[in-house]
Amino acid sequence: MGRVSYWRIGVVFLVVSPLCAVACDSRTASVADASPADASVADASPADASPADASPDARPTHVEITVTTTGAGHGEIIAAIASTVCDSACLASVPFGAVVDFTTTADAGSWFHGWVAGCDGRHACRVVATRDVTITGDFAPEPNRVFVSSAVNSGNFGGIAGGDAICQGLAVNAGLAGTYHILLSTTAADWTTRIAGARGWIRVDGEPVGDQTVGTSAGLYNIRLDEHGTDVGLSTYWSVGNTLTGGTTCSAWTSSVGGSTADTQANFAVTTQSAKLGGPFTDGVDACNVLHRFLCAEVDRNVEIARIATSGRLAFMTRTAWDTTTGLAAADQLCASEAGGASKVGTFKALLPTSTASAISRFDTSGPPWVRADGTPLLVSAKSFESARFLDVAPGVRIDGTLEPFPTAIAFGGTDFHSITPLDSTCNDWSPGPATESTGFSPWFTMSNELQFGCFQWRLLCLQE
């Protein structure tokens, strides 16, 4: 990082890195910037000395918060108390017990990789000021972008070169710099050759997609956003596939004649497949005269993307199957059993709806986010479950942190997390009765009702209360 600057403010020293000398300037902070719903909470007090039990005579009246940055990128960390900016002088003497919200803004050409001290994860952070603490954010050079196209196209792209030109045009029109390739395989070359030599991909909103590839990094964020940052939801794109036969490439992507076929894939499956699958994305076939979206990836940059874990309440996929006709109590018992077997403390329940209650109504959404065993949040905040239809990442991680290797299903029943669900979609509210069906997740996908199955034995997604 080079020389460290020390700014004398009052009777304390505020230690600021060379980057932070620029990054921590006073700026206006909006309520959205300091949203507690999207913030991880870092209680700066020691575990045995909370504001409630600390002696008034022993605790300080003010504490010092030191803000620094690290990494080869540039950006700023913005601190706010009650939505009012807290600048360098303010941070040098923060009232004891004050709640300080931290948000970040990366400079052009840089990217906020995540918090490395004082906070965790990549999103807004909230600190309760009960002791001196250092907050450090890591800024990296901007990685490559990858997106699902806003436009649709037949199987005739004018060949791979024509597809590259279409992707480039979409990127330019959206104000994205860089060189973009379409992700398609041919009879001669696998799609991975299209991104050879590049490393590190993020979505248009900055969420990480993959480090070495965009295809087999199960657990990073689903692509699903187009070049403008719009979530396209459930749609289908021309599949990247693997090295394909001549009959499944629309004549090397030059034909829009009905009746010839090319592999297609629902876009919610894109970065969420298990690494053990080996990479090809194929879900079916469609005629070459049908219009579908496609994937475009930037190929200029080489930036390592390392996972930065977020703290929160644990979420995991069960290793054992649950009989969908045995009731919610049995589902909760399975969650508790697997958590106890892994020496996890707390209460765990299944994320399941009924005909009288939504899945998320079984849980307190005012608490920390739910994160997989590898530290990846299912959604940016627990509150997000009250409106979301899709998860941000696939749920298929077991309590020991391993990826689910098999194409099984996670029982769910609903079309989202916040609505009640009819009896005919919840296996008679998870009890014996007339034959019905249910819906659920694939462990590798992010949509709650992308699978439909009978009322037999399926896995569960368990959340910590």
TIKESE-300331 format. One record per residue (C-alpha): residue number from 0; residue in one letter; x, y, z. Coordinates in steps of 0.2 Angstrom, whole numbers, padded with zeros to 4 digits, always signed. Each point is the difference from the previous one (the first is absolute). Example, Ala and Ser with C-alpha at 12.3 -4.5 7.8 and 13.67 -1.06 7.14 Angstrom:
2
(atom 0; A; (+0062; -0022; +0039)) (atom 1; S; (+0006; +0017; -0003)) 
This chain:
465
(atom 0; M; (+0000; +0000; +0000)) (atom 1; G; (+0015; +0012; +0002)) (atom 2; R; (+0001; +0014; +0012)) (atom 3; V; (-0013; +0002; +0013)) (atom 4; S; (-0006; +0017; +0005)) (atom 5; Y; (-0005; +0005; +0018)) (atom 6; W; (-0013; +0014; +0002)) (atom 7; R; (+0000; +0008; +0017)) (atom 8; I; (-0018; +0004; +0005)) (atom 9; G; (-0002; +0007; +0018)) (atom 10; V; (+0009; -0011; +0012)) (atom 11; V; (+0000; -0016; -0011)) (atom 12; F; (+0008; -0006; -0015)) (atom 13; L; (-0011; -0006; -0015)) (atom 14; V; (+0010; -0012; -0010)) (atom 15; V; (-0004; +0001; -0019)) (atom 16; S; (+0008; -0009; -0014)) (atom 17; P; (+0005; +0010; -0016)) (atom 18; L; (-0016; -0005; -0009)) (atom 19; C; (-0011; +0004; +0015)) (atom 20; A; (+0007; +0017; +0000)) (atom 21; V; (-0011; +0002; -0016)) (atom 22; A; (-0013; -0013; +0003)) (atom 23; C; (-0006; +0006; +0017)) (atom 24; D; (-0005; +0018; -0005)) (atom 25; S; (-0016; +0006; +0007)) (atom 26; R; (-0015; -0003; -0012)) (atom 27; T; (-0019; +0000; +0002)) (atom 28; A; (-0007; -0017; +0005)) (atom 29; S; (-0018; -0005; -0004)) (atom 30; V; (-0010; -0011; +0011)) (atom 31; A; (+0001; -0013; -0013)) (atom 32; D; (+0019; +0000; +0001)) (atom 33; A; (-0001; -0004; +0018)) (atom 34; S; (-0014; -0012; -0001)) (atom 35; P; (+0000; -0012; +0016)) (atom 36; A; (-0009; -0013; -0010)) (atom 37; D; (+0014; -0002; -0012)) (atom 38; A; (+0014; +0002; +0012)) (atom 39; S; (+0010; -0013; +0010)) (atom 40; V; (+0001; +0004; +0018)) (atom 41; A; (+0017; +0001; +0008)) (atom 42; D; (-0001; +0003; +0019)) (atom 43; A; (+0016; +0008; +0004)) (atom 44; S; (-0002; -0004; +0019)) (atom 45; P; (+0009; -0015; +0007)) (atom 46; A; (-0010; -0016; +0003)) (atom 47; D; (+0000; +0003; +0019)) (atom 48; A; (-0003; +0019; +0000)) (atom 49; S; (-0016; +0006; -0008)) (atom 50; P; (-0007; +0018; +0002)) (atom 51; A; (-0013; -0007; +0012)) (atom 52; D; (+0011; -0009; +0012)) (atom 53; A; (+0016; +0011; -0001)) (atom 54; S; (+0002; +0011; +0015)) (atom 55; P; (-0004; +0018; -0004)) (atom 56; D; (+0016; +0005; +0009)) (atom 57; A; (+0011; -0012; -0009)) (atom 58; R; (-0006; +0003; -0018)) (atom 59; P; (+0007; +0014; -0010)) (atom 60; T; (-0011; +0015; -0006)) (atom 61; H; (+0007; -0001; -0017)) (atom 62; V; (+0009; -0013; -0011)) (atom 63; E; (+0011; +0002; -0016)) (atom 64; I; (-0004; -0009; -0016)) (atom 65; T; (+0014; -0001; -0012)) (atom 66; V; (-0004; -0002; -0019)) (atom 67; T; (+0012; -0007; -0012)) (atom 68; T; (+0000; -0007; -0017)) (atom 69; T; (+0011; -0013; -0008)) (atom 70; G; (+0002; -0008; -0017)) (atom 71; A; (+0006; +0006; -0018)) (atom 72; G; (-0017; +0009; -0003)) (atom 73; H; (-0006; +0016; +0006)) (atom 74; G; (-0017; +0006; +0008)) (atom 75; E; (-0007; +0007; +0015)) (atom 76; I; (-0008; -0005; +0016)) (atom 77; I; (-0014; +0010; +0006)) (atom 78; A; (-0005; +0001; +0019)) (atom 79; A; (-0017; +0006; +0006)) (atom 80; I; (-0008; +0002; +0017)) (atom 81; A; (-0019; +0001; -0001)) (atom 82; S; (+0002; +0003; -0019)) (atom 83; T; (+0011; +0015; +0003)) (atom 84; V; (+0018; -0001; -0007)) (atom 85; C; (+0013; -0004; +0013)) (atom 86; D; (+0017; +0007; -0006)) (atom 87; S; (+0018; -0002; +0006)) (atom 88; A; (-0002; +0011; +0015)) (atom 89; C; (-0017; -0008; +0004)) (atom 90; L; (+0008; -0018; -0001)) (atom 91; A; (+0014; +0006; +0012)) (atom 92; S; (-0013; +0002; +0014)) (atom 93; V; (-0016; -0010; -0002)) (atom 94; P; (-0012; +0000; +0015)) (atom 95; F; (+0000; -0016; +0009)) (atom 96; G; (-0014; -0011; -0006)) (atom 97; A; (-0003; +0010; -0016)) (atom 98; V; (-0005; -0011; -0015)) (atom 99; V; (+0011; +0004; -0015)) (atom 100; D; (-0005; -0006; -0018)) (atom 101; F; (+0014; -0003; -0013)) (atom 102; T; (-0003; +0000; -0019)) (atom 103; T; (+0013; +0000; -0014)) (atom 104; T; (+0001; +0008; -0017)) (atom 105; A; (+0014; -0007; -0012)) (atom 106; D; (+0008; +0013; -0012)) (atom 107; A; (-0001; -0003; -0019)) (atom 108; G; (+0010; -0015; -0005)) (atom 109; S; (+0000; -0007; +0018)) (atom 110; W; (-0011; -0012; +0009)) (atom 111; F; (-0004; -0003; +0019)) (atom 112; H; (+0005; -0017; +0004)) (atom 113; G; (-0006; -0001; +0018)) (atom 114; W; (+0004; +0004; +0018)) (atom 115; V; (+0016; -0007; +0007)) (atom 116; A; (-0001; +0007; +0018)) (atom 117; G; (-0013; +0007; +0011)) (atom 118; C; (-0014; -0006; -0011)) (atom 119; D; (-0003; -0015; -0012)) (atom 120; G; (-0007; -0004; -0016)) (atom 121; R; (-0003; +0012; -0015)) (atom 122; H; (-0015; +0010; +0005)) (atom 123; A; (-0004; +0014; +0012)) (atom 124; C; (+0007; -0002; +0018)) (atom 125; R; (-0007; +0007; +0017)) (atom 126; V; (+0012; +0002; +0015)) (atom 127; V; (-0006; +0003; +0018)) (atom 128; A; (+0014; +0011; +0007)) (atom 129; T; (+0005; -0007; +0016)) (atom 130; R; (+0019; -0001; -0002)) (atom 131; D; (+0013; +0006; -0011)) (atom 132; V; (-0001; -0010; -0017)) (atom 133; T; (+0008; +0001; -0017)) (atom 134; I; (-0011; -0002; -0016)) (atom 135; T; (+0009; -0006; -0015)) (atom 136; G; (-0007; -0002; -0018)) (atom 137; D; (+0009; -0008; -0014)) (atom 138; F; (-0001; +0008; -0018)) (atom 139; A; (+0006; -0009; -0015)) (atom 140; P; (+0002; +0004; -0018)) (atom 141; E; (-0017; -0002; -0009)) (atom 142; P; (-0002; -0018; -0005)) (atom 143; N; (-0009; -0006; -0017)) (atom 144; R; (-0018; +0002; -0002)) (atom 145; V; (-0012; -0013; -0005)) (atom 146; F; (-0019; +0002; -0004)) (atom 147; V; (-0015; -0008; -0008)) (atom 148; S; (-0005; +0009; -0015)) (atom 149; S; (-0015; +0012; +0000)) (atom 150; A; (-0003; -0004; -0018)) (atom 151; V; (-0006; -0017; -0007)) (atom 152; N; (+0007; -0008; -0016)) (atom 153; S; (-0003; -0016; -0011)) (atom 154; G; (+0013; -0013; -0002)) (atom 155; N; (+0007; +0011; -0014)) (atom 156; F; (+0013; +0011; +0008)) (atom 157; G; (+0010; +0001; -0016)) (atom 158; G; (+0012; -0012; +0008)) (atom 159; I; (+0011; +0002; +0015)) (atom 160; A; (+0007; +0016; -0006)) (atom 161; G; (-0017; +0007; -0003)) (atom 162; G; (-0005; -0004; +0017)) (atom 163; D; (+0015; +0009; +0007)) (atom 164; A; (-0005; +0015; -0009)) (atom 165; I; (-0018; -0001; +0007)) (atom 166; C; (+0007; -0001; +0017)) (atom 167; Q; (+0012; +0014; -0002)) (atom 168; G; (-0014; +0011; -0007)) (atom 169; L; (-0011; -0004; +0016)) (atom 170; A; (+0014; +0004; +0011)) (atom 171; V; (+0004; +0017; -0008)) (atom 172; N; (-0018; +0005; +0000)) (atom 173; A; (+0000; -0003; +0018)) (atom 174; G; (+0016; +0010; +0003)) (atom 175; L; (+0010; -0015; +0005)) (atom 176; A; (+0019; +0001; -0005)) (atom 177; G; (+0010; -0015; -0006)) (atom 178; T; (+0000; -0014; -0013)) (atom 179; Y; (-0015; -0012; +0001)) (atom 180; H; (-0002; -0018; -0007)) (atom 181; I; (-0016; -0010; -0002)) (atom 182; L; (+0001; -0016; +0010)) (atom 183; L; (-0004; -0014; -0012)) (atom 184; S; (+0008; -0016; -0005)) (atom 185; T; (+0003; -0007; -0017)) (atom 186; T; (+0005; -0017; -0008)) (atom 187; A; (+0018; +0006; +0001)) (atom 188; A; (+0001; +0009; +0016)) (atom 189; D; (-0007; +0000; +0018)) (atom 190; W; (-0008; +0016; +0007)) (atom 191; T; (+0014; +0001; +0012)) (atom 192; T; (+0012; +0005; -0014)) (atom 193; R; (-0010; +0016; -0002)) (atom 194; I; (+0006; +0006; +0017)) (atom 195; A; (+0018; -0007; +0000)) (atom 196; G; (+0013; +0011; +0008)) (atom 197; A; (-0012; +0010; +0010)) (atom 198; R; (-0004; -0002; +0018)) (atom 199; G; (-0013; +0007; +0012)) (atom 200; W; (-0018; +0004; -0005)) (atom 201; I; (-0014; +0011; +0009)) (atom 202; R; (-0017; +0004; -0004)) (atom 203; V; (-0005; +0018; -0006)) (atom 204; D; (-0005; +0004; +0018)) (atom 205; G; (+0017; -0005; +0006)) (atom 206; E; (-0004; -0017; +0008)) (atom 207; P; (+0013; -0013; -0003)) (atom 208; V; (-0004; -0014; -0012)) (atom 209; G; (+0016; -0010; -0002)) (atom 210; D; (+0019; +0000; +0002)) (atom 211; Q; (+0007; -0012; -0013)) (atom 212; T; (-0016; -0003; -0010)) (atom 213; V; (-0018; +0006; -0001)) (atom 214; G; (-0007; -0018; -0001)) (atom 215; T; (+0006; -0011; +0014)) (atom 216; S; (+0003; +0012; +0015)) (atom 217; A; (-0015; -0007; +0009)) (atom 218; G; (-0005; +0012; +0014)) (atom 219; L; (+0004; +0017; -0007)) (atom 220; Y; (-0013; +0011; -0006)) (atom 221; N; (-0013; -0005; -0014)) (atom 222; I; (+0003; +0010; -0016)) (atom 223; R; (-0018; +0004; -0003)) (atom 224; L; (+0002; +0018; -0003)) (atom 225; D; (+0001; +0008; -0018)) (atom 226; E; (+0012; +0013; -0005)) (atom 227; H; (-0010; +0014; +0007)) (atom 228; G; (-0001; -0009; +0017)) (atom 229; T; (-0018; -0005; -0002)) (atom 230; D; (-0005; -0017; +0008)) (atom 231; V; (-0007; -0010; -0015)) (atom 232; G; (-0007; -0013; +0012)) (atom 233; L; (-0005; -0017; -0007)) (atom 234; S; (+0004; +0000; -0018)) (atom 235; T; (+0010; -0011; -0012)) (atom 236; Y; (+0016; +0003; -0009)) (atom 237; W; (+0010; -0009; -0014)) (atom 238; S; (+0010; -0012; +0009)) (atom 239; V; (+0019; +0001; +0001)) (atom 240; G; (+0000; -0019; +0000)) (atom 241; N; (+0016; -0009; -0002)) (atom 242; T; (+0008; -0005; -0016)) (atom 243; L; (-0015; -0004; -0010)) (atom 244; T; (-0005; -0010; -0015)) (atom 245; G; (-0004; +0008; -0016)) (atom 246; G; (-0019; -0003; +0002)) (atom 247; T; (+0000; +0010; +0016)) (atom 248; T; (+0008; +0016; -0005)) (atom 249; C; (-0012; +0007; -0012)) (atom 250; S; (+0013; -0003; -0014)) (atom 251; A; (+0014; +0008; +0010)) (atom 252; W; (-0013; +0014; +0006)) (atom 253; T; (-0004; +0006; -0018)) (atom 254; S; (-0017; -0008; -0002)) (atom 255; S; (-0017; +0005; +0005)) (atom 256; V; (-0009; -0013; -0009)) (atom 257; G; (-0014; -0009; +0010)) (atom 258; G; (+0003; -0018; +0004)) (atom 259; S; (+0018; +0001; +0003)) (atom 260; T; (+0005; +0001; +0019)) (atom 261; A; (+0012; +0007; +0012)) (atom 262; D; (+0002; -0003; +0018)) (atom 263; T; (-0009; +0013; +0012)) (atom 264; Q; (+0001; +0003; +0018)) (atom 265; A; (-0011; +0009; +0012)) (atom 266; N; (+0011; +0015; +0006)) (atom 267; F; (-0002; -0003; +0019)) (atom 268; A; (+0011; -0015; -0002)) (atom 269; V; (+0015; +0009; -0006)) (atom 270; T; (+0013; +0002; +0014)) (atom 271; T; (-0009; -0011; +0012)) (atom 272; Q; (+0005; -0018; -0006)) (atom 273; S; (+0011; -0011; +0010)) (atom 274; A; (+0018; +0001; -0005)) (atom 275; K; (-0001; -0019; -0001)) (atom 276; L; (-0011; +0001; -0015)) (atom 277; G; (+0015; +0005; -0011)) (atom 278; G; (-0007; +0016; -0007)) (atom 279; P; (-0013; -0003; -0015)) (atom 280; F; (-0016; +0009; +0002)) (atom 281; T; (-0014; -0010; -0009)) (atom 282; D; (-0018; -0001; +0004)) (atom 283; G; (-0009; -0004; -0016)) (atom 284; V; (-0001; +0004; -0018)) (atom 285; D; (-0010; +0012; -0010)) (atom 286; A; (-0002; +0005; -0019)) (atom 287; C; (+0012; +0012; -0007)) (atom 288; N; (-0013; +0012; -0006)) (atom 289; V; (-0006; +0003; +0019)) (atom 290; L; (+0006; +0016; +0008)) (atom 291; H; (+0011; -0002; +0016)) (atom 292; R; (+0011; +0010; +0011)) (atom 293; F; (+0019; -0003; +0000)) (atom 294; L; (+0015; +0002; +0011)) (atom 295; C; (+0014; +0013; -0002)) (atom 296; A; (+0016; +0001; +0009)) (atom 297; E; (+0014; +0013; +0001)) (atom 298; V; (+0018; -0007; -0003)) (atom 299; D; (+0012; +0014; +0003)) (atom 300; R; (+0004; -0002; +0018)) (atom 301; N; (+0009; -0012; +0012)) (atom 302; V; (-0006; +0003; +0018)) (atom 303; E; (+0000; -0013; +0013)) (atom 304; I; (-0017; -0001; +0009)) (atom 305; A; (+0001; -0008; +0017)) (atom 306; R; (-0015; -0004; +0010)) (atom 307; I; (-0002; +0012; +0015)) (atom 308; A; (-0012; -0009; +0013)) (atom 309; T; (-0015; +0009; +0008)) (atom 310; S; (-0005; -0003; +0018)) (atom 311; G; (-0018; -0004; +0003)) (atom 312; R; (-0012; -0014; +0004)) (atom 313; L; (+0004; -0017; -0007)) (atom 314; A; (-0010; -0007; -0015)) (atom 315; F; (+0003; -0017; -0006)) (atom 316; M; (-0007; -0014; -0011)) (atom 317; T; (-0003; -0016; +0009)) (atom 318; R; (+0010; -0016; -0005)) (atom 319; T; (-0015; -0011; +0005)) (atom 320; A; (-0016; +0000; -0010)) (atom 321; W; (-0016; +0004; +0009)) (atom 322; D; (-0017; -0008; -0003)) (atom 323; T; (-0011; +0014; -0006)) (atom 324; T; (-0016; -0008; +0008)) (atom 325; T; (+0007; +0000; +0018)) (atom 326; G; (-0004; +0018; +0005)) (atom 327; L; (+0010; +0016; +0004)) (atom 328; A; (+0005; -0007; +0017)) (atom 329; A; (+0009; -0014; -0008)) (atom 330; A; (+0008; +0012; -0012)) (atom 331; D; (+0006; +0011; +0014)) (atom 332; Q; (+0006; -0015; +0009)) (atom 333; L; (+0011; -0005; -0015)) (atom 334; C; (+0008; +0017; +0000)) (atom 335; A; (+0003; +0000; +0018)) (atom 336; S; (+0008; -0017; -0001)) (atom 337; E; (+0012; +0004; -0013)) (atom 338; A; (+0005; +0016; +0008)) (atom 339; G; (+0002; -0009; +0017)) (atom 340; G; (+0011; -0013; -0009)) (atom 341; A; (+0011; +0014; -0006)) (atom 342; S; (+0001; +0007; +0017)) (atom 343; K; (-0009; +0016; -0005)) (atom 344; V; (-0009; +0010; +0013)) (atom 345; G; (-0017; +0008; -0001)) (atom 346; T; (-0017; -0005; -0007)) (atom 347; F; (-0002; -0005; -0018)) (atom 348; K; (-0016; -0002; -0010)) (atom 349; A; (-0005; -0005; -0018)) (atom 350; L; (-0004; +0014; -0013)) (atom 351; L; (-0017; -0006; -0005)) (atom 352; P; (-0016; +0008; -0003)) (atom 353; T; (-0018; -0006; +0004)) (atom 354; S; (-0017; +0004; -0006)) (atom 355; T; (-0002; +0012; +0015)) (atom 356; A; (+0018; +0007; +0002)) (atom 357; S; (+0014; +0006; -0011)) (atom 358; A; (+0017; -0009; +0001)) (atom 359; I; (+0009; +0016; +0007)) (atom 360; S; (-0014; +0003; +0013)) (atom 361; R; (+0008; -0014; +0010)) (atom 362; F; (+0015; +0011; +0003)) (atom 363; D; (+0006; +0016; +0007)) (atom 364; T; (+0005; +0011; -0015)) (atom 365; S; (+0007; +0014; +0011)) (atom 366; G; (+0016; -0009; +0004)) (atom 367; P; (+0016; -0003; -0010)) (atom 368; P; (+0000; -0008; -0017)) (atom 369; W; (-0001; -0018; -0003)) (atom 370; V; (+0017; -0007; -0007)) (atom 371; R; (+0005; -0017; -0006)) (atom 372; A; (+0014; -0009; +0009)) (atom 373; D; (+0013; +0007; -0012)) (atom 374; G; (-0005; +0018; +0006)) (atom 375; T; (-0010; +0005; -0016)) (atom 376; P; (-0017; +0009; +0004)) (atom 377; L; (-0015; -0008; -0009)) (atom 378; L; (-0007; +0018; -0001)) (atom 379; V; (+0008; +0017; +0005)) (atom 380; S; (-0011; +0001; +0016)) (atom 381; A; (-0013; -0010; +0009)) (atom 382; K; (-0012; +0013; -0004)) (atom 383; S; (+0002; -0003; -0019)) (atom 384; F; (-0009; -0017; +0003)) (atom 385; E; (-0016; +0010; +0002)) (atom 386; S; (+0000; +0006; -0018)) (atom 387; A; (+0012; -0012; -0010)) (atom 388; R; (-0005; -0014; -0012)) (atom 389; F; (+0018; -0005; -0004)) (atom 390; L; (+0015; -0003; +0011)) (atom 391; D; (+0016; +0009; -0004)) (atom 392; V; (+0010; -0017; +0001)) (atom 393; A; (-0005; -0018; -0001)) (atom 394; P; (-0004; -0008; +0016)) (atom 395; G; (+0009; -0017; -0003)) (atom 396; V; (+0013; +0001; +0014)) (atom 397; R; (-0001; -0013; +0014)) (atom 398; I; (+0004; +0005; +0018)) (atom 399; D; (+0018; -0006; -0002)) (atom 400; G; (+0003; +0013; -0014)) (atom 401; T; (+0000; -0013; -0014)) (atom 402; L; (-0010; +0002; -0016)) (atom 403; E; (-0014; -0012; -0003)) (atom 404; P; (+0007; -0011; -0014)) (atom 405; F; (-0017; -0008; -0006)) (atom 406; P; (-0014; +0007; -0010)) (atom 407; T; (-0013; -0002; +0014)) (atom 408; A; (-0013; +0012; +0005)) (atom 409; I; (-0004; +0011; +0015)) (atom 410; A; (-0018; +0000; +0005)) (atom 411; F; (-0008; +0017; +0001)) (atom 412; G; (-0018; +0001; -0008)) (atom 413; G; (-0001; +0019; -0002)) (atom 414; T; (+0003; +0012; -0014)) (atom 415; D; (+0009; +0012; +0011)) (atom 416; F; (+0004; +0001; +0019)) (atom 417; H; (-0013; +0012; +0006)) (atom 418; S; (-0017; -0007; -0006)) (atom 419; I; (-0011; -0014; +0006)) (atom 420; T; (-0001; -0015; -0011)) (atom 421; P; (-0015; -0011; -0005)) (atom 422; L; (-0002; -0017; +0007)) (atom 423; D; (+0003; -0008; -0017)) (atom 424; S; (+0017; +0007; -0001)) (atom 425; T; (+0005; -0004; +0018)) (atom 426; C; (-0003; -0018; +0000)) (atom 427; N; (-0016; +0003; +0010)) (atom 428; D; (+0009; +0011; +0012)) (atom 429; W; (+0014; -0013; +0001)) (atom 430; S; (-0012; -0014; +0007)) (atom 431; P; (-0008; -0016; -0007)) (atom 432; G; (-0015; +0003; -0011)) (atom 433; P; (-0005; -0001; -0019)) (atom 434; A; (+0014; +0000; -0012)) (atom 435; T; (+0007; +0017; -0003)) (atom 436; E; (+0016; +0008; -0007)) (atom 437; S; (+0012; +0012; +0007)) (atom 438; T; (+0014; +0012; -0007)) (atom 439; G; (+0018; +0003; +0005)) (atom 440; F; (+0017; +0005; -0003)) (atom 441; S; (+0014; -0009; -0009)) (atom 442; P; (+0015; +0001; +0012)) (atom 443; W; (+0009; +0009; -0014)) (atom 444; F; (-0013; +0013; -0005)) (atom 445; T; (-0007; +0015; +0008)) (atom 446; M; (-0019; +0000; -0004)) (atom 447; S; (-0011; -0007; +0013)) (atom 448; N; (-0013; -0009; -0012)) (atom 449; E; (+0011; -0006; -0014)) (atom 450; L; (-0003; -0018; +0004)) (atom 451; Q; (-0017; -0009; +0001)) (atom 452; F; (-0001; -0017; +0008)) (atom 453; G; (-0011; -0013; +0009)) (atom 454; C; (-0002; +0000; +0019)) (atom 455; F; (+0014; -0013; +0004)) (atom 456; Q; (+0017; +0003; +0009)) (atom 457; W; (+0010; +0016; -0003)) (atom 458; R; (+0013; +0010; +0008)) (atom 459; L; (-0003; +0016; +0010)) (atom 460; L; (+0007; +0018; +0001)) (atom 461; C; (+0002; +0003; +0019)) (atom 462; L; (+0002; +0018; +0007)) (atom 463; Q; (+0006; +0004; +0018)) (atom 464; E; (-0012; +0011; +0010)) 
